[in-house]
Amino acid sequence: MRFLLGLGLGYVIGMLVAPASGQELRQQLAARADEYGREKAREIGQRAGEKAYEELRQRL
C-alpha cells in the first residue's frame, strides 16, 4: 500500500515539474485520478462479490 502511495505521489510530482500547460496538466491529472478510482472500485466490487459468494456457499 505504501508503495502505491509513493508511486502516485511520485507521478504527481513528476507531472507538476514536467513542461505542460496548466490546463493540460489538470486534464491529465483528472484522467489519471478517474482511471485510478475506477480501478479501485472494480477491485472492491470484485472482492465484495467473492465474499458474498463464499458466504452464500457456506450457508447452503
KOLGU-4560 file (N, C-alpha, C; in nm, 3 decimals, padded with zeros to 5 digits):
<recs>
<n_xx: 00.083 n_yy: -00.118 n_zz: 00.000 ca_xx: 00.000 ca_yy: 00.000 ca_zz: 00.000 c_xx: 00.088 c_yy: 00.125 c_zz: 00.000 mol: A seq: 1 type: MET>
<n_xx: 00.193 n_yy: 00.122 n_zz: 00.079 ca_xx: 00.284 ca_yy: 00.237 ca_zz: 00.082 c_xx: 00.352 c_yy: 00.257 c_zz: -00.053 mol: A seq: 2 type: ARG>
<n_xx: 00.380 n_yy: 00.145 n_zz: -00.119 ca_xx: 00.442 ca_yy: 00.153 ca_zz: -00.250 c_xx: 00.352 c_yy: 00.228 c_zz: -00.348 mol: A seq: 3 type: PHE>
<n_xx: 00.223 n_yy: 00.193 n_zz: -00.347 ca_xx: 00.128 ca_yy: 00.259 ca_zz: -00.438 c_xx: 00.114 c_yy: 00.407 c_zz: -00.405 mol: A seq: 4 type: LEU>
<n_xx: 00.113 n_yy: 00.439 n_zz: -00.277 ca_xx: 00.106 ca_yy: 00.579 ca_zz: -00.236 c_xx: 00.230 c_yy: 00.654 c_zz: -00.284 mol: A seq: 5 type: LEU>
<n_xx: 00.347 n_yy: 00.596 n_zz: -00.267 ca_xx: 00.471 ca_yy: 00.657 ca_zz: -00.314 c_xx: 00.475 c_yy: 00.670 c_zz: -00.465 mol: A seq: 6 type: GLY>
<n_xx: 00.425 n_yy: 00.568 n_zz: -00.532 ca_xx: 00.419 ca_yy: 00.570 ca_zz: -00.678 c_xx: 00.328 c_yy: 00.683 c_zz: -00.726 mol: A seq: 7 type: LEU>
<n_xx: 00.212 n_yy: 00.695 n_zz: -00.664 ca_xx: 00.119 ca_yy: 00.801 ca_zz: -00.701 c_xx: 00.174 c_yy: 00.938 c_zz: -00.673 mol: A seq: 8 type: GLY>
<n_xx: 00.236 n_yy: 00.955 n_zz: -00.558 ca_xx: 00.294 ca_yy: 01.083 ca_zz: -00.521 c_xx: 00.408 c_yy: 01.120 c_zz: -00.616 mol: A seq: 9 type: LEU>
<n_xx: 00.491 n_yy: 01.023 n_zz: -00.650 ca_xx: 00.599 ca_yy: 01.048 ca_zz: -00.745 c_xx: 00.547 c_yy: 01.087 c_zz: -00.881 mol: A seq: 10 type: GLY>
<n_xx: 00.439 n_yy: 01.024 n_zz: -00.921 ca_xx: 00.379 ca_yy: 01.057 ca_zz: -01.051 c_xx: 00.328 c_yy: 01.201 c_zz: -01.051 mol: A seq: 11 type: TYR>
<n_xx: 00.257 n_yy: 01.239 n_zz: -00.945 ca_xx: 00.203 ca_yy: 01.375 ca_zz: -00.936 c_xx: 00.315 c_yy: 01.478 c_zz: -00.937 mol: A seq: 12 type: VAL>
<n_xx: 00.419 n_yy: 01.454 n_zz: -00.860 ca_xx: 00.532 ca_yy: 01.547 ca_zz: -00.856 c_xx: 00.598 c_yy: 01.555 c_zz: -00.994 mol: A seq: 13 type: ILE>
<n_xx: 00.615 n_yy: 01.441 n_zz: -01.058 ca_xx: 00.674 ca_yy: 01.440 ca_zz: -01.192 c_xx: 00.589 c_yy: 01.518 c_zz: -01.291 mol: A seq: 14 type: GLY>
<n_xx: 00.459 n_yy: 01.505 n_zz: -01.279 ca_xx: 00.369 ca_yy: 01.578 ca_zz: -01.369 c_xx: 00.377 c_yy: 01.728 c_zz: -01.342 mol: A seq: 15 type: MET>
<n_xx: 00.394 n_yy: 01.765 n_zz: -01.217 ca_xx: 00.398 ca_yy: 01.907 ca_zz: -01.182 c_xx: 00.525 c_yy: 01.975 c_zz: -01.234 mol: A seq: 16 type: LEU>
<n_xx: 00.634 n_yy: 01.902 n_zz: -01.243 ca_xx: 00.759 ca_yy: 01.962 ca_zz: -01.290 c_xx: 00.780 c_yy: 01.942 c_zz: -01.440 mol: A seq: 17 type: VAL>
<n_xx: 00.696 n_yy: 01.862 n_zz: -01.503 ca_xx: 00.707 ca_yy: 01.839 ca_zz: -01.647 c_xx: 00.655 c_yy: 01.961 c_zz: -01.723 mol: A seq: 18 type: ALA>
<n_xx: 00.714 n_yy: 01.990 n_zz: -01.836 ca_xx: 00.668 ca_yy: 02.105 ca_zz: -01.913 c_xx: 00.534 c_yy: 02.077 c_zz: -01.982 mol: A seq: 19 type: PRO>
<n_xx: 00.428 n_yy: 02.134 n_zz: -01.928 ca_xx: 00.295 ca_yy: 02.124 ca_zz: -01.987 c_xx: 00.214 c_yy: 02.243 c_zz: -01.939 mol: A seq: 20 type: ALA>
<n_xx: 00.116 n_yy: 02.281 n_zz: -02.018 ca_xx: 00.033 ca_yy: 02.394 ca_zz: -01.977 c_xx: -00.050 c_yy: 02.353 c_zz: -01.855 mol: A seq: 21 type: SER>
<n_xx: -00.096 n_yy: 02.451 n_zz: -01.781 ca_xx: -00.175 ca_yy: 02.422 ca_zz: -01.661 c_xx: -00.302 c_yy: 02.346 c_zz: -01.693 mol: A seq: 22 type: GLY>
<n_xx: -00.370 n_yy: 02.385 n_zz: -01.798 ca_xx: -00.493 ca_yy: 02.318 ca_zz: -01.835 c_xx: -00.465 c_yy: 02.174 c_zz: -01.878 mol: A seq: 23 type: GLN>
<n_xx: -00.361 n_yy: 02.154 n_zz: -01.955 ca_xx: -00.323 ca_yy: 02.020 ca_zz: -01.999 c_xx: -00.288 c_yy: 01.932 c_zz: -01.879 mol: A seq: 24 type: GLU>
<n_xx: -00.214 n_yy: 01.988 n_zz: -01.785 ca_xx: -00.175 ca_yy: 01.915 ca_zz: -01.665 c_xx: -00.298 c_yy: 01.875 c_zz: -01.584 mol: A seq: 25 type: LEU>
<n_xx: -00.389 n_yy: 01.967 n_zz: -01.565 ca_xx: -00.510 ca_yy: 01.937 ca_zz: -01.489 c_xx: -00.591 c_yy: 01.827 c_zz: -01.556 mol: A seq: 26 type: ARG>
<n_xx: -00.599 n_yy: 01.830 n_zz: -01.687 ca_xx: -00.672 ca_yy: 01.727 ca_zz: -01.761 c_xx: -00.606 c_yy: 01.591 c_zz: -01.743 mol: A seq: 27 type: GLN>
<n_xx: -00.473 n_yy: 01.589 n_zz: -01.750 ca_xx: -00.401 ca_yy: 01.462 ca_zz: -01.733 c_xx: -00.419 c_yy: 01.407 c_zz: -01.592 mol: A seq: 28 type: GLN>
<n_xx: -00.410 n_yy: 01.495 n_zz: -01.492 ca_xx: -00.427 ca_yy: 01.450 ca_zz: -01.353 c_xx: -00.569 c_yy: 01.400 c_zz: -01.330 mol: A seq: 29 type: LEU>
<n_xx: -00.667 n_yy: 01.470 n_zz: -01.385 ca_xx: -00.806 ca_yy: 01.427 ca_zz: -01.370 c_xx: -00.829 c_yy: 01.291 c_zz: -01.436 mol: A seq: 30 type: ALA>
<n_xx: -00.770 n_yy: 01.271 n_zz: -01.553 ca_xx: -00.785 ca_yy: 01.143 ca_zz: -01.623 c_xx: -00.722 c_yy: 01.030 c_zz: -01.543 mol: A seq: 31 type: ALA>
<n_xx: -00.604 n_yy: 01.055 n_zz: -01.488 ca_xx: -00.537 ca_yy: 00.951 ca_zz: -01.408 c_xx: -00.616 c_yy: 00.922 c_zz: -01.281 mol: A seq: 32 type: ARG>
<n_xx: -00.667 n_yy: 01.025 n_zz: -01.215 ca_xx: -00.745 ca_yy: 01.005 ca_zz: -01.093 c_xx: -00.871 c_yy: 00.925 c_zz: -01.124 mol: A seq: 33 type: ALA>
<n_xx: -00.935 n_yy: 00.956 n_zz: -01.236 ca_xx: -01.055 ca_yy: 00.884 ca_zz: -01.277 c_xx: -01.022 c_yy: 00.737 c_zz: -01.303 mol: A seq: 34 type: ASP>
<n_xx: -00.913 n_yy: 00.713 n_zz: -01.373 ca_xx: -00.870 ca_yy: 00.577 ca_zz: -01.404 c_xx: -00.840 c_yy: 00.500 c_zz: -01.275 mol: A seq: 35 type: GLU>
<n_xx: -00.771 n_yy: 00.565 n_zz: -01.182 ca_xx: -00.737 ca_yy: 00.501 ca_zz: -01.054 c_xx: -00.864 c_yy: 00.470 c_zz: -00.975 mol: A seq: 36 type: TYR>
<n_xx: -00.956 n_yy: 00.565 n_zz: -00.972 ca_xx: -01.081 ca_yy: 00.545 ca_zz: -00.899 c_xx: -01.162 c_yy: 00.430 c_zz: -00.955 mol: A seq: 37 type: GLY>
<n_xx: -01.169 n_yy: 00.422 n_zz: -01.087 ca_xx: -01.243 ca_yy: 00.313 ca_zz: -01.150 c_xx: -01.177 c_yy: 00.178 c_zz: -01.119 mol: A seq: 38 type: ARG>
<n_xx: -01.045 n_yy: 00.175 n_zz: -01.122 ca_xx: -00.972 ca_yy: 00.051 ca_zz: -01.093 c_xx: -00.998 c_yy: 00.006 c_zz: -00.949 mol: A seq: 39 type: GLU>
<n_xx: -00.991 n_yy: 00.100 n_zz: -00.856 ca_xx: -01.014 ca_yy: 00.065 ca_zz: -00.716 c_xx: -01.157 c_yy: 00.019 c_zz: -00.694 mol: A seq: 40 type: LYS>
<n_xx: -01.253 n_yy: 00.087 n_zz: -00.756 ca_xx: -01.394 ca_yy: 00.048 ca_zz: -00.743 c_xx: -01.415 c_yy: -00.093 c_zz: -00.797 mol: A seq: 41 type: ALA>
<n_xx: -01.349 n_yy: -00.124 n_zz: -00.908 ca_xx: -01.360 ca_yy: -00.257 ca_zz: -00.967 c_xx: -01.302 c_yy: -00.362 c_zz: -00.871 mol: A seq: 42 type: ARG>
<n_xx: -01.188 n_yy: -00.332 n_zz: -00.811 ca_xx: -01.126 ca_yy: -00.427 ca_zz: -00.718 c_xx: -01.215 c_yy: -00.450 c_zz: -00.596 mol: A seq: 43 type: GLU>
<n_xx: -01.270 n_yy: -00.341 n_zz: -00.542 ca_xx: -01.356 ca_yy: -00.352 ca_zz: -00.424 c_xx: -01.481 c_yy: -00.431 c_zz: -00.458 mol: A seq: 44 type: ILE>
<n_xx: -01.540 n_yy: -00.404 n_zz: -00.573 ca_xx: -01.659 ca_yy: -00.477 ca_zz: -00.616 c_xx: -01.631 c_yy: -00.625 c_zz: -00.634 mol: A seq: 45 type: GLY>
<n_xx: -01.516 n_yy: -00.656 n_zz: -00.689 ca_xx: -01.480 ca_yy: -00.796 ca_zz: -00.710 c_xx: -01.462 c_yy: -00.866 c_zz: -00.575 mol: A seq: 46 type: GLN>
<n_xx: -01.394 n_yy: -00.801 n_zz: -00.483 ca_xx: -01.376 ca_yy: -00.862 ca_zz: -00.350 c_xx: -01.509 c_yy: -00.880 c_zz: -00.279 mol: A seq: 47 type: ARG>
<n_xx: -01.598 n_yy: -00.781 n_zz: -00.290 ca_xx: -01.729 ca_yy: -00.792 ca_zz: -00.226 c_xx: -01.808 c_yy: -00.908 c_zz: -00.286 mol: A seq: 48 type: ALA>
<n_xx: -01.801 n_yy: -00.922 n_zz: -00.417 ca_xx: -01.871 ca_yy: -01.032 ca_zz: -00.483 c_xx: -01.817 c_yy: -01.167 c_zz: -00.439 mol: A seq: 49 type: GLY>
<n_xx: -01.687 n_yy: -01.177 n_zz: -00.427 ca_xx: -01.625 ca_yy: -01.302 ca_zz: -00.383 c_xx: -01.665 c_yy: -01.335 c_zz: -00.240 mol: A seq: 50 type: GLU>
<n_xx: -01.667 n_yy: -01.234 n_zz: -00.153 ca_xx: -01.708 ca_yy: -01.257 ca_zz: -00.014 c_xx: -01.853 c_yy: -01.300 c_zz: -00.007 mol: A seq: 51 type: LYS>
<n_xx: -01.939 n_yy: -01.235 n_zz: -00.083 ca_xx: -02.080 ca_yy: -01.270 ca_zz: -00.084 c_xx: -02.100 c_yy: -01.412 c_zz: -00.134 mol: A seq: 52 type: ALA>
<n_xx: -02.027 n_yy: -01.449 n_zz: -00.237 ca_xx: -02.036 ca_yy: -01.584 ca_zz: -00.291 c_xx: -01.994 c_yy: -01.686 c_zz: -00.187 mol: A seq: 53 type: TYR>
<n_xx: -01.883 n_yy: -01.659 n_zz: -00.119 ca_xx: -01.835 ca_yy: -01.753 ca_zz: -00.017 c_xx: -01.934 c_yy: -01.764 c_zz: 00.099 mol: A seq: 54 type: GLU>
<n_xx: -01.992 n_yy: -01.652 n_zz: 00.142 ca_xx: -02.091 ca_yy: -01.655 ca_zz: 00.249 c_xx: -02.211 c_yy: -01.738 c_zz: 00.208 mol: A seq: 55 type: GLU>
<n_xx: -02.260 n_yy: -01.714 n_zz: 00.088 ca_xx: -02.376 ca_yy: -01.788 ca_zz: 00.039 c_xx: -02.344 c_yy: -01.936 c_zz: 00.027 mol: A seq: 56 type: LEU>
<n_xx: -02.227 n_yy: -01.965 n_zz: -00.021 ca_xx: -02.184 ca_yy: -02.105 ca_zz: -00.039 c_xx: -02.175 c_yy: -02.178 c_zz: 00.096 mol: A seq: 57 type: ARG>
<n_xx: -02.126 n_yy: -02.107 n_zz: 00.198 ca_xx: -02.114 ca_yy: -02.169 ca_zz: 00.330 c_xx: -02.250 c_yy: -02.193 c_zz: 00.394 mol: A seq: 58 type: GLN>
<n_xx: -02.345 n_yy: -02.107 n_zz: 00.365 ca_xx: -02.479 ca_yy: -02.121 ca_zz: 00.428 c_xx: -02.562 c_yy: -02.227 c_zz: 00.359 mol: A seq: 59 type: ARG>
<n_xx: -02.531 n_yy: -02.263 n_zz: 00.238 ca_xx: -02.608 ca_yy: -02.366 ca_zz: 00.169 c_xx: -02.547 c_yy: -02.498 c_zz: 00.194 mol: A seq: 60 type: LEU>
</recs>
